[in-house]
């Protein structure tokens, strides 16, 4: 039976691990020590070392307890100490998933990188950014990004861009109503303040058509893709979001609408207040924490269900959040945010849980998904292949 390393030895191994200079023998020694989870000395040293992980790294940003509860659920009799899995996962991540450690290990030991890892390092896809295209009423277009700062005038409406946000301010009355469209590409997102003060967060591969000034009894916008709305309530001027299968009427509220063409359903999730949902035949009134679902073909009517609101609006808060989510749905989200083409080598029946920050490269996301579901990914430039 091997002996527990001394505190000095553990500290040495952990620092070697963190800077990527561990030999394979040292890594095996460290991992064996980590497996002795009942040892308080190991926990104390791991706490210190884990705090030194680079800020914003995928290892640090993952909710390990949530993600690994799914992996260990088949062995409920064995109780884990709170937070233990973040350490085990960090080691497994770098040992098995070909992350930063493997890169440094191979470099320091003059070894050849595996093809898949080399591809992920050389041809990785960066996360999305604030970018969009504004199409004006006359058909002209304006490219927007996070560095922009400008003011445009359209009739009596001033349009101001500051970084990743666009704001409309009306200074007068006009009889004619003109429309603008804000479109985000794959790998882009943008924030918009409408003429009435309503705030909209537009997700990747989405578009919102809206009037430059709201006139008459209705405030109507048309959405494709996904957006989060914080509506400025006005009882005399109802706010309506039109999608291909669903119309959402605001009754003083915050809500998320997901209406991508490549998804199986249109979904509206109510965060606060109340909304009325219509499919043209029937209506449904949502309460906070509920979601209205209409399938892609519109044949099943409106289904109202309780939902995890945090999961539905995670994209707005800079996260991927999965709760027993199909790998196909997960990959559609990843594809839109990283602008990667996804193919499947095998037919997959995988449902994963966990959350990952969206500010990391796509290879980091794939490493997390490999740990969570036993899947494998091959990355080559803007193409990703999912395998068993």
Number of C-alpha atoms within 10 A of each C-alpha: 3 7 6 16 15 11 13 10 11 20 18 14 20 21 14 16 21 16 13 19 21 23 16 13 9 16 19 14 16 24 17 14 17 20 13 12 16 11 12 10 13 21 18 12 15 19 15 12 16 17 10 12 15 11 10 12 14 23 24 18 16 21 19 23 16 15 25 18 17 17 15 13 10 9 9 9 8 9 8 14 10 8 13 17 20 21 20 15 20 16 20 16 22 19 17 13 20 21 18 17 21 22 20 16 19 16 14 13 12 9 10 10 16 12 10 13 20 16 16 23 19 11 15 19 24 16 17 20 19 21 24 28 17 20 17 16 15 9 10 9 14 10 11 24 19 16 11 14 14 11 12 11 12 14 16 14 18 16 19 18 20 15 17 19 23 22 18 23 18 19 12 9 12 13 6 9 12 16 15 18 21 23 27 23 20 21 23 23 27 26 23 20 20 23 21 18 15 17 20 21 19 29 26 29 20 24 22 23 19 20 18 26 24 20 15 8 11 14 20 19 18 16 24 20 22 22 26 24 21 19 21 18 16 14 11 9 15 17 24 20 20 19 20 15 18 23 21 23 21 26 19 18 18 22 26 22 27 23 25 19 12 10 16 14 18 23 24 27 28 26 24 16 14 19 25 16 23 20 17 10 7 9 15 15 15 22 17 18 16 20 24 26 23 22 16 17 10 15 8 10 17 22 12 19 12 14 15 13 17 15 15 23 21 17 23 17 10 12 18 21 22 22 15 12 14 15 19 17 15 16 18 16 16 22 20 19 25 23 23 21 17 18 13 13 10 10 9 14 9 15 17 20 20 23 22 24 24 24 18 18 19 23 25 25 19 22 21 22 22 18 18 21 18 12 17 15 20 19 26 20 15 15 16 22 15 21 15 15
